[in-house]
Amino acid sequence: MFGRKKYDHKIYPDEIFLDSKNISGFDTSQFEGRLEKPIGKKTFIYMGTLIGFLGLFLVLRIFLLQIFEGEKFTARSERNSFKKENIIPLRGAIYDSSGTPLVWNGEEGRTYADIPGLGHILGYTGLPSKEDFKKNPDLLSENIVGKDGLEEKYDEVLKGIAGVKLTEKDSQSNPVSESVQILPQNGRNLTLTIDSKVQSYLYTTMESVAKERNFEGGAAVVMDVSDGNILAMASVPEYSSKVLSEGGPASLISGYINDKNKPFLNRAISGLYAPGSIVKPFVALAALNERIISPGKKILSTGSISIKNPFFPDKKSIFKDWKAHGWVDMRHALAVSSDVYFYEIGGGYQDIRGLGINKIYEYAKKFGLGEKTGIDLNGEAEGTVPNPQVKEKNNLDDPLWRVGDTYISAIGQGYFLTTPIEMAVYASSIANNGKVVVPRLIKNENFYSEVPQKNAGISEEYFKIVKEGMRMAVTEGTAQGLSYPDLKIAAKTGTAEVGGKKNFSHSWVIGFYPYENPKYAFVAVLEKGPAGNTIGAPYAMKQFFDWLKLYHPEYTR
């Protein structure tokens, strides 16, 4: 029944297996006594169960991969063939007020005009640092970022918004096609209030005088009194934006780092200096407004005044004038810069009660002293206006405020510290009868939001008196070097003694012009020159005005 015809004989089941019948020489004795039996049902059940579980596992795994993890693996597959790349936009260019390019994107990267005096204003760029990524986690590693100056302040405006493209690649990573998903938006261009020619000459003049007269550095600002637009702002010494953006030569960068005169310091906004006598105009305005003295009342300057010494009652504390001026009223006191006059109206003496330190502090604040101006550059320092709390904090050996502290505060010494930009705003507020402007560097229309206008709140009549005194300083006083027949300037000079032995001094001058209808305010300071130096900031500004009148008379009208 199981047979099947094959050729001429039948094949039986026992002939299928190897045994002694079909293997010659096979030893059959080893199987003697053993019984052959079929495979049991349990074995089939076990094997079937195992195969069933394996099949079920494979079905479930396929289900999970397709249903629950399908999108993930689809995305992974797409990433294998499509690469998402950022499209870095062009960084915005920077122009001066006349349209001269100062910064642009050249073939080799960010390019800076070779014009002296722009380093601290423009700043420089570089690749993002760890600190940059901490400040802005969305920053792209391909971005260049502003590191100082306007490049840093307006980095978000200049850098633009990156685009995105997808690049398809074959199995050998060769590009097959590209498609732009998001178009990049190039950075916005900036036009400055700065005239680069005026800026360059102001810088080179300050640099030249500083070197000739052994000053460590200096700063100068020329600013529109009506709106705070800065025509020029120099800080000496400076660094090269080109060198720092390109990262070399290393020798120049090392020279900047090791230079004792600190070329990285923007003295115009971050340098803190004792102002000296340039504070006298606001002290005079405060005295007039508080009815401390009338403008025509004269005070005798014999070269000094003396008061009781709190430590040695049998001795006098003497406060010297820089010379004996004789009888001076307010206008003449401003013109010749009489210290005795301002000691008395500031701290009081004999029949003059004086303002006192609290009023001096109050009026200094009215003119924005001791506060940041809000100029659109990072790193602006905040000045200090003297008061008893400042002394208590800084002089632990003698924290008590005395009348002598008020005297020296009234002439801009002691604990008084100001920045040049602060004094430019102060000079402009005198020129425009108390209006305190915010200095700015960007000319673009509608770039700035409106800020509340601050005003000192003092009568124009009193400003007129102080302005007349500052004009007399030019015609017959300490600023006669700035006297021109065709350009009327009002000014106030100042000298602040510094150093433990008072063997160094800062040289200051502030002012405005034209006198009858002020358009610009100016300030210049030369830092830490030899005491007794007769050539300083007023001389530097004379060189500047000589040039300005000749080559850019439009800025003298």
C-alpha positions in Angstrom: 0.0 0.0 0.0 2.9 2.3 0.6 4.7 1.1 -2.4 5.4 3.1 -5.5 6.5 1.8 -8.7 10.0 2.8 -9.6 11.4 1.1 -12.6 11.0 -2.6 -11.9 10.7 -2.9 -8.1 8.9 -1.5 -5.1 10.5 0.7 -2.3 9.4 0.1 1.2 9.6 2.5 4.2 12.4 0.7 6.0 14.5 1.0 2.9 14.5 4.8 3.2 16.7 4.9 6.3 20.4 3.9 6.5 20.9 0.6 8.2 22.9 -2.5 7.9 21.1 -3.3 4.7 22.3 -0.4 2.7 25.5 0.5 4.4 28.2 -2.0 3.9 30.3 -2.9 6.9 28.0 -1.1 9.3 28.4 -2.4 12.9 24.9 -3.5 13.9 26.0 -4.9 17.2 25.9 -1.5 18.8 22.1 -1.3 18.4 21.4 -4.7 19.8 18.7 -4.5 22.5 17.5 -0.9 21.5 14.0 -0.3 20.3 13.0 2.2 17.6 10.0 4.4 18.4 8.3 7.4 16.7 8.7 11.1 17.8 6.2 11.9 20.6 3.3 14.4 20.4 4.7 16.6 23.1 7.8 17.3 21.0 5.6 18.6 18.2 3.6 20.7 20.6 6.7 22.3 22.1 8.2 23.0 18.7 4.9 24.4 17.4 4.5 26.6 20.5 8.1 28.0 20.1 7.5 28.7 16.4 4.2 30.3 17.2 5.8 32.7 19.8 8.6 33.6 17.4 6.1 34.4 14.7 3.9 36.5 17.1 7.0 38.4 18.2 8.0 39.2 14.6 4.4 40.4 13.8 4.3 42.6 16.9 7.8 44.1 16.2 6.8 44.9 12.6 3.6 46.5 13.9 5.5 48.6 16.4 8.0 49.8 13.8 5.4 50.7 11.3 2.7 52.2 13.5 4.5 53.8 16.5 8.0 54.4 15.3 7.4 54.8 11.6 7.6 58.6 11.5 10.9 58.6 13.4 12.5 56.2 11.0 11.0 58.0 8.0 12.6 61.2 9.3 15.9 59.4 9.8 15.7 58.1 6.3 15.1 61.5 4.9 18.0 62.9 6.9 20.2 60.4 5.3 19.4 61.8 1.9 18.5 65.4 2.7 20.7 67.8 4.6 19.3 70.9 6.2 21.8 73.9 6.0 21.7 77.5 7.2 22.0 80.3 4.7 24.0 83.0 6.4 22.8 86.5 5.4 25.0 89.4 4.5 25.9 91.6 7.5 24.7 95.2 7.2 27.2 97.9 6.1 27.9 101.0 8.0 28.2 104.5 6.5 29.1 107.9 7.8 26.7 110.9 7.7 27.8 111.7 4.1 27.4 108.2 2.8 31.1 107.2 2.9 31.4 103.5 3.5 33.0 102.7 6.9 32.3 98.9 7.1 31.3 96.5 4.4 31.5 92.9 3.3 34.5 92.3 1.1 35.7 89.1 -0.6 37.7 88.2 2.4 35.1 89.1 5.0 34.3 92.1 7.1 36.2 95.1 5.8 36.9 98.4 7.6 37.8 101.8 6.1 41.4 102.8 6.8 40.3 106.0 8.7 41.9 107.0 12.0 39.7 107.4 15.1 36.9 105.0 14.3 38.0 101.9 16.2 36.0 102.5 19.4 33.0 103.6 17.6 32.8 100.8 15.0 34.2 98.1 17.2 35.0 94.7 15.5 33.6 91.3 14.8 34.6 87.7 15.4 33.3 84.1 15.7 30.9 83.5 18.6 32.5 82.6 22.0 31.1 80.4 24.7 29.8 83.6 26.4 28.1 84.6 23.2 26.2 81.3 23.0 25.2 81.7 26.7 23.7 85.1 26.0 22.0 83.9 22.8 21.3 80.2 22.6 19.8 80.6 19.1 23.1 81.9 17.8 24.5 80.0 14.8 28.1 78.8 14.8 28.5 80.2 11.3 27.5 83.7 12.4 30.1 86.4 13.0 29.1 88.5 15.9 29.9 92.1 17.1 32.5 92.2 19.8 32.6 96.0 20.6 31.3 99.4 19.5 28.4 99.6 17.2 29.1 96.2 15.8 28.2 94.8 19.2 25.5 97.3 20.2 23.5 96.7 17.0 24.5 93.1 16.3 20.9 92.0 16.0 20.2 94.7 13.5 23.4 94.2 11.4 23.5 90.4 11.3 20.1 89.8 9.6 18.0 86.6 9.8 19.4 83.3 8.5 17.6 81.3 5.8 17.3 77.5 5.3 18.0 75.2 2.4 17.7 71.4 1.8 20.5 69.7 -0.1 19.7 66.2 -1.5 22.7 63.9 -1.6 23.3 60.5 -3.1 24.8 57.5 -1.3 28.3 58.9 -2.0 27.3 62.2 -0.3 27.4 64.0 -3.6 24.9 66.9 -3.9 22.0 66.0 -6.2 19.8 69.0 -5.8 19.1 72.1 -3.6 15.9 73.8 -2.6 15.6 77.0 -0.5 13.0 76.6 2.2 13.4 80.0 3.9 15.0 83.0 2.2 17.7 84.8 4.3 17.1 88.4 5.3 20.3 90.5 5.0 21.3 92.7 7.8 20.2 96.3 8.0 22.6 99.1 6.9 23.4 101.8 9.4 24.1 105.5 8.6 26.0 107.3 11.4 25.7 110.9 12.6 29.6 110.9 12.5 31.4 112.8 9.7 34.4 110.6 9.1 36.6 113.5 8.0 35.9 115.5 11.1 36.2 112.4 13.2 39.6 111.6 11.7 41.0 115.1 12.3 39.7 115.3 15.8 41.4 112.0 16.7 44.7 112.8 15.1 44.8 116.2 16.8 44.2 114.7 20.2 46.7 112.0 19.6 49.4 114.4 18.5 49.0 116.8 21.5 48.8 113.8 23.9 52.1 112.5 22.6 53.9 115.9 22.4 52.9 116.9 26.0 53.2 113.5 27.6 49.6 112.8 28.4 48.6 109.2 28.8 45.6 109.6 26.5 42.5 111.6 26.0 39.0 112.0 24.5 36.9 114.6 22.7 33.3 114.9 21.6 31.5 117.4 19.3 27.7 117.1 19.5 24.6 118.8 18.2 23.0 120.6 21.1 19.4 120.2 19.7 19.2 116.5 19.3 22.3 114.8 20.6 23.6 113.8 17.2 27.4 113.2 17.6 29.5 114.8 14.9 32.8 113.4 16.1 33.9 111.4 19.2 37.5 110.4 19.7 39.3 108.3 22.2 43.1 108.2 22.3 44.8 105.7 22.0 42.6 103.4 19.9 42.8 99.9 18.4 42.4 98.8 14.7 39.0 97.2 14.0 40.6 95.5 11.0 43.4 93.8 13.1 41.0 92.5 15.7 38.4 91.3 13.2 41.1 89.4 11.3 42.7 88.1 14.5 46.1 89.4 13.7 48.9 90.1 13.3 49.4 88.6 16.7 52.2 91.1 17.5 49.8 94.0 17.2 47.1 92.4 19.3 49.8 91.6 21.9 50.9 95.2 21.8 47.3 96.4 22.5 47.0 94.0 25.5 50.3 95.1 27.0 50.0 98.8 26.3 49.9 100.7 29.7 47.8 103.4 28.1 44.9 100.9 27.5 43.9 101.2 23.9 40.9 99.0 24.5 39.4 101.6 26.9 36.9 103.9 25.1 37.8 107.0 27.2 35.0 109.0 25.7 32.3 106.9 27.4 34.2 104.8 29.9 37.0 107.0 31.2 36.3 108.5 34.6 38.1 111.7 35.5 38.0 114.4 38.1 36.4 117.3 36.2 38.0 120.3 37.9 36.7 123.7 37.2 34.4 122.8 34.3 31.7 122.1 37.0 31.7 125.8 38.0 29.0 126.8 35.5 26.4 124.5 37.1 27.5 125.6 40.6 27.0 129.2 39.5 23.5 128.4 38.1 22.6 126.6 41.3 23.7 129.6 43.4 21.7 132.0 41.3 18.6 129.8 41.4 18.8 129.4 45.2 19.5 133.1 45.7 22.8 132.4 47.3 24.4 135.4 45.5 23.5 138.0 43.0 25.5 138.0 39.7 26.9 141.5 40.4 28.1 140.9 43.9 31.9 140.8 44.1 34.1 138.5 46.2 37.7 139.2 47.0 40.2 136.5 46.1 43.6 137.1 47.8 44.8 133.7 46.7 43.2 131.6 49.4 40.7 131.4 52.2 41.2 129.8 55.6 38.8 128.2 58.1 39.2 126.4 61.5 41.1 123.1 61.4 38.9 120.4 63.0 41.9 118.4 63.9 44.2 121.2 65.2 42.0 124.1 66.6 45.1 126.3 66.9 45.8 126.0 63.2 43.9 127.0 60.1 42.8 124.9 57.1 43.8 126.8 54.0 42.1 126.4 50.6 44.1 127.9 47.8 43.1 129.7 44.6 45.3 129.1 41.6 46.2 132.8 41.8 45.0 136.0 43.5 42.2 137.5 41.3 41.2 140.4 43.4 37.5 141.4 43.3 35.4 139.3 41.0 31.7 139.0 40.3 30.1 135.9 38.8 30.9 136.5 35.2 34.5 137.4 35.9 34.8 134.4 38.3 33.8 132.1 35.5 36.1 133.9 33.0 39.2 133.6 35.2 38.1 130.5 37.1 38.4 131.8 40.6 38.5 129.0 43.1 37.9 131.3 46.1 34.6 132.6 44.6 33.3 129.1 44.2 34.5 127.9 47.6 32.4 130.6 49.1 29.2 130.2 47.0 29.5 126.4 47.3 30.4 125.9 50.9 29.7 129.3 52.5 32.1 131.8 54.0 31.5 134.8 56.3 28.3 136.5 55.1 27.7 134.0 52.2 25.8 131.0 53.4 26.7 128.8 50.5 24.8 126.0 48.7 26.0 123.1 50.8 26.8 119.7 49.5 23.1 118.5 49.3 22.2 121.4 46.9 25.4 120.8 44.9 24.4 117.2 44.5 20.8 118.1 43.6 21.8 120.5 40.8 24.5 118.2 39.5 21.7 115.6 39.0 19.6 118.1 37.2 22.3 118.3 34.5 22.6 114.6 34.2 25.9 114.3 36.2 26.6 111.1 38.0 24.3 109.2 35.6 24.8 107.4 32.3 23.8 109.5 29.3 22.2 106.6 27.4 24.5 106.8 24.4 24.1 103.8 22.1 27.3 102.0 22.9 27.9 99.3 25.5 30.3 99.9 28.4 29.3 103.5 29.4 30.6 104.3 32.9 28.6 106.2 35.5 30.1 109.2 37.0 30.1 110.1 40.7 28.7 113.3 42.3 30.2 113.9 45.8 28.0 113.5 48.9 28.5 112.4 52.5 27.6 108.8 51.7 30.2 108.6 49.0 32.9 109.8 51.4 31.7 107.5 54.2 32.0 104.5 51.8 35.4 105.5 50.3 37.2 107.1 53.3 37.0 104.8 56.3 39.8 106.6 58.2 37.9 109.9 58.0 34.2 109.3 57.0 32.8 112.5 58.4 31.8 115.1 55.8 33.3 118.6 56.5 32.9 122.0 55.0 36.3 121.6 53.3 34.9 118.6 51.4 32.1 120.9 50.1 34.7 123.5 49.1 36.7 121.1 46.9 33.5 119.6 45.5 32.4 123.1 44.3 35.5 123.2 42.1 35.2 119.7 40.7 37.8 117.9 42.9 37.5 115.4 45.7 35.1 112.6 45.0 33.8 114.1 41.7 34.2 111.8 38.7 32.8 112.3 35.2 33.0 110.9 31.7 33.7 113.0 28.6 30.3 112.1 27.1 28.6 113.1 30.3 30.3 116.5 30.1 29.4 116.9 26.4 25.7 116.5 27.4 26.3 119.0 30.3 27.9 121.6 28.0 25.0 121.2 25.5 22.4 121.7 28.3 24.1 125.0 29.2 23.9 126.0 25.5 20.2 125.3 25.2 19.1 126.6 28.6 18.7 123.4 30.5 17.5 120.9 27.9 19.3 117.6 28.6 19.7 115.6 25.4 20.5 111.9 24.9 23.6 111.5 22.7 23.3 109.2 19.7 25.3 107.8 16.8 22.7 106.6 14.3 21.3 108.9 11.7 18.6 106.5 10.2 15.1 107.9 10.2 12.8 106.6 13.0 15.6 104.6 14.5 15.1 105.7 18.0 12.0 105.6 20.2 10.9 108.8 21.9 12.3 109.4 25.3 11.0 111.8 27.9 12.7 115.2 27.6 14.7 116.2 30.8 15.2 119.8 31.7 17.2 121.4 34.5 14.3 123.8 35.3 16.3 127.0 35.7 15.4 130.4 34.5 16.9 131.4 31.1 17.9 134.7 32.7 20.4 132.8 34.9 21.7 130.8 31.9 22.3 134.1 30.1 24.6 135.3 32.9 26.6 132.0 33.0 26.9 132.0 29.2 28.3 135.5 29.3 30.9 134.4 31.8 31.9 131.5 29.5 32.1 133.9 26.6 34.4 136.2 28.7 36.6 133.2 29.4 37.3 133.2 25.6 37.6 136.9 25.1 39.7 137.8 28.2 40.0 134.7 30.5 41.5 131.2 30.6 40.3 130.1 27.2 41.6 132.9 25.0 43.2 130.5 22.6 39.7 129.8 21.3 39.1 133.4 20.3 38.3 133.9 16.6 36.9 137.0 14.9 34.5 135.1 12.8 33.6 132.3 15.2 32.3 133.1 18.6 32.9 130.3 21.1 31.9 130.2 24.8 34.1 127.9 26.9 35.2 126.8 30.4 38.6 125.3 31.1 39.5 123.0 33.9 42.5 121.4 35.5 42.1 118.5 37.9 45.1 117.5 40.0 45.6 113.7 40.3 48.2 111.4 41.9 49.1 111.0 45.5 51.5 114.0 45.3 49.4 116.0 42.9 52.2 115.8 40.4 49.9 115.0 37.5 46.8 116.7 36.1 43.9 116.2 33.7 43.4 119.1 31.3 39.8 119.9 30.3 37.8 122.3 28.2 34.0 122.4 27.5 32.0 124.9 25.4 29.6 125.6 22.7 29.3 127.6 19.5 28.2 129.8 17.8 27.7 131.8 21.0 24.5 133.7 19.9 22.7 130.7 18.5 24.5 127.5 19.7 24.6 124.6 17.3 27.3 122.4 18.7 28.7 121.6 22.1 32.2 120.2 22.6 34.4 118.7 25.3 38.0 117.6 25.3 40.1 116.0 28.1 43.8 115.1 28.1 44.6 112.5 30.8 47.3 112.6 33.4 49.9 114.9 32.0 52.7 116.5 34.0 51.5 119.0 36.6 51.9 122.6 35.4 51.6 121.7 31.8 50.4 124.9 30.1 49.4 123.2 26.8 46.5 120.8 27.0 42.9 120.3 26.0 42.3 124.0 25.0 45.3 123.9 22.7 44.1 120.7 21.1 40.7 122.2 20.4 42.3 125.3 18.9 44.1 123.1 16.4 40.8 121.4 15.6 38.8 124.6 15.2 41.6 126.1 12.9 41.2 123.1 10.6 37.3 123.0 10.9 37.0 126.7 9.9 39.2 126.2 6.9 38.0 122.8 5.5 34.5 122.4 6.9 33.0 125.8 7.6 29.5 124.3 7.4 30.1 122.9 10.9 30.9 126.4 12.3 27.7 128.1 11.4 
